[in-house]
Amino acid sequence: METTNEALRPTAREAQAGFAHAQEHHTPHGWRRWLYATNHKDIGTLYLWFSLIMLMSGGALAMLIRLELFHPGLQFFQPEVFNQFVSMHGLIMIFGAIMPAFVGFANWMIPLQVGASDMAFARMNNFSFWLLPPAALMLIASFFSAGGATAAGWTMYPPLSTQMGVGMDLAIFAIHLMGISSIMGAINIITTILNLRASGMTLMKMPMFCWTWLITAYLLIAVMPVLAAAVTMMLTDRHFGTTFFNAAGAGDPVMYQHVFWFFGHPEVYIMILPAFGIISEIVPAFSRKRLFGYASMVYAAASIAIISFIVWAHHMFATGMPVTGQLFFMYATMLVAVPTGVKVFNWVATMWRGALTFEAPMLFAIGFIWVFTLGGFTGLILAVTPIDIQVHDTYYVVAHFHYVLVAGSLFALFAGFYYWVPKWTGHMYSERRAAFHFWNTLIWFNVAFFPMHFLGLAGMPRRYADYSVQFTDFNQVASVGAFLFGLTQVYFVFGVVLPTIRGGKPAAAKPWEGANGLEWTVPSPAPHHTFEQPPQVV
């Protein structure tokens, strides 16, 4: 019996049912889906949940710190325990919350934005995530080790770090695992962006989020081995008789600071460049305009990354430095303000005469621009050597880097969550609850951290469990603000994230009128396998 191709062709309804069946068939279920995950969306989701758990853990330590500082005198914790809380709060927030959250965003969004079917190295992607939970468990378990967790600050300066108990070793091994994870993730991101872009998408047509992550990935590959070298030398000083940082053995503890901050300052930009990318996606979408000065934004991001390698010693003005060195690092630090100012100017210019609407992503983006700029100004003040020597290791520095990292990185992460969560879940969040989250976050953040500028200028040192009675009022204001800021993030988890995942108004493929990019051309939620046929970019 003869048949024609036409007769064998399925109807549209049959084809749709077949596609749905194929999607269902290829989507694994149960615990194996997550343990053996190679799909970029699943791995991105794992990163985001991990970072949220770490954010809550680090936040709980912050609440204990502010509880102790509510009154002068020792209230609840001995100084050595207080210093463990401070040190672990920093390590957990930086390596456990902020960095994995941005990697989660990269995993979810970069293949969607460049038109790739997945990340370049899917199994390496899985491995890079599953290094993180054991590292986090090691960090947290160090509290229960002999001598407790590390109390040498997140910077782990010797000679204090070489005298700590086994908790210090656990922190070193955890940092090694997290560093390996970061390097593998960075290799994956670079390869995906450079090799798997859709036809027609040149580098200068890429979304800004992809550009900022490409630059960030190169920074990670450059500086994570430097941190690994520093903590490995510390490990050999502790256990194998070397004296890299031991002055009694002709070593130099200040050398550790040089090596650490050669990693540490690019690390600051590793945590803020992806945030710049997120804001550069959101501001044009809610201004209904193209991003002002796209090329200058790309060059500014690259300039920030390059300059980040020549400013490390501004963290070390108080160690003693020749005047020539002080001047060089002071001027180099001030130079960072130029490309950063270009970015702020371009965001404001994008909004200028735009058809603005103020949904939650835009609220957090504007909040980011305002409060991050304040943090940038205090950074410029700290760049001035005589001022820095005066306020070094005071609460002025604490205020500065929380304005940059909380109002910078965290606000951008919230903005990105609200912007892309319809694409992730297929559900719209509650705009009313999101607005409540934003305003409480913005208000209580400033109540918590703005008084710290005055505490620092008045001379209150950081990392102390006790303080002079004259600092009581501002500390109490800061503690109240911190508690309410923390409660607001608990509300975010239970009042926004979980209800949005469980259900809500169905999201359109393109829920934001002004949004552009390949991610808005696929259904919401994004199917398990996207772009099996690579799209064409015109």
Long-range contacts (C-beta under 8 A, 24 or more apart in sequence): 23-527, 23-528, 23-529, 26-528, 26-529, 27-528, 35-130, 36-126, 37-126, 37-129, 38-118, 38-122, 38-123, 38-125, 38-126, 39-118, 39-122, 39-528, 39-529, 40-107, 40-108, 40-110, 40-111, 40-118, 40-119, 40-122, 40-125, 41-107, 41-108, 41-424, 41-526, 41-528, 43-107, 43-119, 43-125, 43-126, 43-129, 44-104, 44-105, 44-106, 44-107, 44-108, 44-109, 45-104, 45-108, 45-424, 46-104, 46-129, 47-100, 47-101, 47-103, 47-104, 47-107, 47-129, 47-132, 48-101, 48-104, 48-105, 48-108, 50-96, 50-100, 50-104, 50-129, 50-132, 50-133, 50-136, 51-96, 51-97, 51-98, 51-100, 51-101, 51-104, 52-97, 52-101, 52-493, 52-497, 54-92, 54-93, 54-96, 54-97, 54-100, 54-136, 55-93, 55-97, 55-101, 55-489, 56-489, 56-490, 56-493, 57-92, 57-96, 57-140, 58-88, 58-89, 58-92, 58-93, 58-96, 58-97, 59-486, 59-489, 61-85, 61-88, 61-89, 61-92, 62-89, 62-482, 62-486, 63-482, 63-483, 63-486, 65-89, 66-448, 66-478, 66-479, 66-482, 66-483, 67-479, 68-465, 69-465, 69-467, 69-475, 69-478, 69-479, 70-475, 70-476, 70-479, 71-472, 71-476, 72-466, 72-467, 72-468, 72-469, 72-471, 72-472, 72-475, 73-466, 74-465, 74-466, 77-465, 78-465, 79-464, 79-465, 79-466, 80-148, 80-151, 81-148, 82-465, 83-151, 83-152, 83-153, 83-463, 83-465, 84-143, 84-148, 84-149, 84-150, 84-151, 84-167, 86-151, 86-153, 86-463, 87-149, 87-150, 87-151, 87-152, 87-153, 87-154, 87-156, 88-139, 88-140, 88-142, 88-143, 88-149, 88-150, 89-154, 90-153, 90-154, 91-139, 91-150, 91-154, 91-171, 91-174, 91-175, 92-136, 92-139, 92-140, 93-405, 94-154, 94-267, 94-271, 94-405, 95-135, 95-174, 95-175, 95-178, 96-132, 96-136, 96-139, 96-178, 98-271, 98-405, 98-409, 98-410, 98-413, 99-178, 99-182, 99-270, 99-271, 100-132, 101-413, 102-213, 102-216, 102-271, 102-274, 102-275, 102-409, 102-413, 103-182, 103-185, 105-209, 105-274, 105-278, 105-413, 105-416, 105-420, 106-185, 106-189, 106-213, 106-274, 108-420, 108-424, 109-209, 109-420, 109-519, 110-189, 110-192, 110-193, 110-209, 110-210, 110-213, 111-192, 111-196, 111-530, 111-531, 112-423, 112-518, 112-519, 112-522, 112-526, 112-530, 112-531, 113-206, 113-207, 113-209, 113-210, 113-517, 113-518, 113-519, 114-192, 114-193, 114-196, 114-197, 114-198, 114-201, 114-206, 114-210, 114-518, 115-196, 115-197, 115-198, 115-201, 115-518, 115-531, 115-534, 115-535, 115-537, 116-192, 116-196, 116-197, 116-198, 116-531, 116-534, 117-196, 117-529, 117-530, 117-531, 117-532, 117-534, 119-188, 119-189, 119-192, 120-188, 120-191, 120-192, 120-195, 120-196, 121-184, 121-187, 121-188, 121-191, 124-184, 124-187, 124-188, 125-184, 125-185, 125-188, 127-184, 128-180, 128-181, 128-182, 128-184, 128-185, 128-188, 129-181, 131-177, 131-178, 131-180, 131-181, 132-177, 132-178, 132-181, 134-177, 135-173, 135-174, 135-175, 135-177, 135-178, 135-181, 136-174, 138-170, 138-171, 138-173, 138-174, 138-177, 139-170, 139-171, 139-174, 141-170, 142-166, 142-167, 142-168, 142-170, 142-171, 142-174, 143-167, 145-170, 153-463, 155-257, 155-260, 155-264, 156-231, 156-234, 156-260, 157-253, 157-256, 157-257, 157-260, 158-234, 158-237, 158-245, 158-246, 158-253, 158-256, 159-245, 159-246, 159-247, 159-253, 161-234, 162-234, 162-237, 162-238, 162-245, 162-246, 168-238, 169-235, 169-238, 169-239, 172-231, 172-232, 172-234, 172-235, 175-227, 175-228, 175-231, 176-228, 176-231, 176-232, 179-224, 179-225, 179-227, 179-228, 182-220, 182-224, 183-220, 183-221, 183-224, 183-225, 185-217, 185-220, 186-216, 186-217, 186-218, 186-220, 186-221, 186-224, 187-217, 187-221, 189-213, 189-214, 189-217, 190-214, 190-217, 190-218, 190-221, 193-217, 198-518, 198-531, 198-534, 198-535, 198-536, 198-537, 199-534, 199-535, 199-536, 199-537, 200-536, 200-537, 200-538, 201-537, 204-294, 204-295, 204-298, 205-537, 207-277, 207-281, 207-517, 208-276, 208-277, 208-280, 208-281, 208-291, 208-294, 208-297, 208-298, 208-301, 209-274, 209-277, 209-278, 209-280, 209-281, 210-277, 211-277, 211-297, 211-298, 211-301, 212-273, 212-274, 212-276, 212-277, 212-280, 212-301, 213-273, 213-274, 213-277, 215-273, 215-301, 215-302, 215-305, 216-269, 216-270, 216-273, 216-274, 216-305, 218-305, 219-266, 219-269, 219-270, 219-273, 219-305, 219-308, 220-270, 222-266, 222-309, 223-262, 223-263, 223-266, 223-267, 223-270, 224-263, 226-259, 226-262, 226-263, 227-260, 227-263, 227-264, 227-267, 229-259, 230-256, 230-259, 230-260, 230-263, 233-259, 254-316, 254-319, 257-315, 257-316, 257-319, 258-312, 258-313, 258-316, 261-312, 261-313, 261-315, 261-316, 262-309, 262-312, 264-312, 264-315, 265-308, 265-309, 265-311, 265-312, 265-314, 265-315, 266-305, 266-308, 266-309, 268-308, 268-401, 268-404, 269-304, 269-305, 269-308, 271-405, 271-408, 271-409, 272-404, 272-405, 272-408, 272-409, 273-301, 273-304, 273-305, 274-412, 275-368, 275-408, 275-409, 275-411, 275-412, 275-413, 276-301, 276-343, 276-412, 277-301, 278-365, 278-412, 278-413, 278-415, 278-416, 278-419, 279-347, 279-365, 279-368, 279-369, 279-412, 279-415, 280-343, 280-347, 281-416, 281-419, 281-517, 282-361, 282-362, 282-364, 282-365, 282-415, 282-416, 282-419, 283-347, 283-350, 283-351, 283-362, 283-365, 284-350, 284-514, 284-516, 285-361, 285-419, 285-512, 285-514, 285-515, 285-516, 286-354, 286-356, 286-357, 286-358, 286-359, 286-361, 286-362, 286-365, 286-512, 286-514, 287-350, 287-351, 287-354, 287-355, 287-356, 287-514, 288-354, 288-355, 288-356, 288-513, 288-514, 289-350, 289-354, 289-355, 289-514, 290-350, 291-346, 291-350, 292-346, 292-347, 292-349, 292-350, 292-352, 293-342, 293-346, 293-349, 296-342, 296-346, 297-342, 297-343, 297-346, 299-339, 300-339, 300-340, 300-342, 300-343, 300-346, 301-339, 301-343, 303-338, 303-339, 304-336, 304-339, 304-340, 307-332, 307-335, 307-336, 307-339, 308-336, 311-336, 314-382, 314-383, 314-388, 317-385, 317-388, 317-389, 317-392, 318-388, 318-389, 318-392, 318-393, 326-385, 327-385, 329-385, 330-383, 330-384, 330-385, 333-379, 333-380, 333-383, 334-380, 334-383, 336-379, 337-376, 337-380, 340-376, 344-369, 344-373, 344-376, 355-514, 359-418, 359-431, 359-434, 359-512, 360-415, 360-418, 360-429, 360-431, 360-434, 360-435, 360-437, 360-438, 361-415, 361-416, 361-418, 361-419, 361-512, 362-415, 363-434, 363-435, 363-438, 364-411, 364-412, 364-414, 364-415, 364-418, 364-438, 365-412, 365-415, 367-407, 367-411, 367-438, 367-441, 367-442, 368-407, 368-408, 368-411, 368-412, 368-415, 371-403, 371-407, 371-408, 371-411, 371-442, 371-445, 371-446, 372-403, 372-404, 372-407, 372-408, 372-411, 374-403, 374-407, 375-400, 375-401, 375-402, 375-403, 375-404, 375-407, 375-408, 376-404, 378-403, 378-453, 379-404, 391-456, 391-457, 393-461, 393-462, 393-463, 394-455, 394-456, 394-457, 394-459, 394-460, 394-461, 394-462, 395-452, 395-453, 395-455, 395-456, 395-460, 395-461, 395-462, 396-452, 396-453, 396-455, 396-456, 396-457, 397-456, 397-462, 398-449, 398-452, 398-456, 398-462, 399-449, 399-450, 399-452, 399-453, 399-455, 399-456, 402-449, 402-452, 403-449, 406-445, 406-449, 407-445, 411-441, 414-438, 414-441, 414-492, 417-497, 419-512, 420-519, 421-500, 422-507, 422-508, 422-511, 422-524, 423-507, 423-519, 423-520, 423-522, 423-524, 423-525, 423-526, 424-525, 424-526, 425-500, 425-501, 425-504, 425-507, 425-524, 425-525, 426-506, 426-507, 426-523, 426-524, 426-525, 427-500, 427-501, 427-503, 427-504, 427-505, 427-506, 427-507, 428-500, 428-504, 428-505, 428-506, 428-507, 428-511, 429-496, 429-499, 429-500, 429-504, 430-496, 430-499, 430-500, 430-504, 433-495, 433-496, 433-499, 434-496, 436-491, 436-495, 437-488, 437-491, 437-492, 437-495, 437-496, 440-484, 440-485, 440-488, 440-491, 441-485, 441-488, 441-489, 441-492, 444-481, 444-482, 444-484, 444-485, 444-488, 445-481, 445-485, 446-481, 447-477, 447-478, 447-480, 447-481, 447-484, 447-485, 448-478, 448-479, 448-481, 448-482, 448-485, 449-478, 449-481, 451-475, 451-477, 451-478, 451-481, 452-478
